[in-house]
Amino acid sequence: MKKILDLISEELKKAFEAAGYDSGLGKATISNRPDLCEYQCNGAMAGAKQYKKAPIMIANDVAGQLQGSAVFSEVSAVAPGFLNLKIKEEFLTDYLRSMRDDVKFGLDMPQNPQKIVVDYGGPNIAKPLHVGHMRSAVIGESIKRILRYCGHEVIGDVHLGDWGLQMGLIITELKERNPQWVYFDENYTGEYPAEAPFTVSELEEIYPTASGKSKMDGDYKAKAMENTYKLQSGVRGHRALWEHIKNISIADLKANYSKLDVDFDLWKGESDVQELIPGMVVSMKEGGHAYESEGALVVDVKEETDTKEIPPCMILKSDGAALYNTTDLATILDRMEQINPDGMIYLTDKRQELYFEQVFRCARKTGLVPSKVRLNWLGFGTMNGKDGKPFKTREGGVMRLENLIKETVDEMYRKITENQSLPEEEAARTARQIALSALKYGDLSNQASKDYIFDMERFTSFEGDTGPYILYTIVRIKSILNKYQEQGGVLSAAVLKDAVSGSEKDLMMVLTRFNACVESACEEIAPHKICAYIYDLANAFNRFYHETKILAEEDVEKKAGWIALLVLTRDILETCIDVLGFSAPERM
Ligand code: ARG
């Protein structure tokens, strides 16, 4: 379905043409003076030079053509040559009716749906998720959902950090503590136990201990490197332990991501592509791209147009070991072979910018991806505390994501049970739902690349630009709709009617922007645009609500018209929060 701005522009184009001017001048924008008009067109100003005429004359000519238009109720040419426009109530109602009857409220599906891999989350196994992992999970999940809603095929991949020295460290510490374990008996040929001999909380204690020891103690570090090597070269006992570590970590990660309503289609990790590395290295050498430099194997990725130094991409260290880069490159190769996507989107913190520039250039240069495959990296800023520094616990430590979620849920629980008694199960569920809206909206409403300040009080407030405010608005609508039904009204029978008040018309106009907004959020990979939109929509609804006695209205048709408007507002708000990754309760 055409976007409303396009329809308005079409009407303007016809008028410019009929008045003898270039139709290209007929472009509408949303008014930046809502006190004067709803839309505006500056085409007459742009045409002045071309036609050697005062802009106001052109504007007058065009305005003359628009008398009796089916789109505009008011067209005025104002000095020095603006066209101020108001749209007809009937036109607006018709547009909203078609939106409502369309599958996705008038959002066009792409002619060539794309297959896109979104690489987000990026947790490391055996380490707990901390607040630093939240942004990648929350933004990535939303991008995945937005692209899907817009008709693309999207595959979310968690890309686990499950290989390398960190694994060797854990194995080393396990061996120090339990040298008698069968895993360390090199003559053992039997089956290993199915159950891991440790729990996830033990692992979480073991990793920092081992990492600390290796920094102090050279022998310990050497052992860790040897154990890493043994794991990577396939020593059975080491592999079996690693499987245990991986399994219990993944179970724990899944539980934690599900607390955030985040899920992944693929649970692949760095370890899954190790076998592709040797072949990849050979072909990079044979292609003349990879060469030895100070013992290491590198690929030059600098370009003539660079304004800053882009160092070569290192493929193998001088000891022959693979690096973070190597694994990312092999993952690109794996995705091209297994999935053959049209694009890959990566979410990491901003500090990895240069790194991804190198990896992407290297992937293109060495032919791992054809030029038509898009590689997008989205770097997000830091979540800071009120002191402007990276968010910490009150004690100054790194906050676990689990704890942040719990604190937010507790705060919401306190708020919603303060003045009302809800059944315990409902209160808990609702508190969680609102808490997720607070966390996610608080994060997503900022442009991803910017840092933001996590402010519990502000994020959990029911007023202002917050998730809970959006949910509160949805719940308010639901409650009116429920009462309408209790009075015997039938929602599906309610028919939209022309706006009778300014606030009603405003609400209708915000609704018409849905498809354009979602489309640009998708094209620009920008969830914050959807947040800004629903904030406008919630505000427009609340203004209308405060001015209108909906349920007390005696004119049945008028009331039904408002109800239809409420249904559409609710549906659009719920669709938007769903793509942002949260949902609204029935009451709160
Ligand atoms: N595990 C990495 C880290 O903790 C993040 C992974 C990001 N994704 C990627 N494909 N490199 O920094």
Boltz pocket constraint, residues with backbone or C-beta under 6 A from the ligand:
constraints:
  - pocket:
      binder: B
      contacts: [[A, 119], [A, 121], [A, 122], [A, 123], [A, 124], [A, 159], [A, 160], [A, 161], [A, 328], [A, 346], [A, 347], [A, 348]]
      max_distance: 6.0
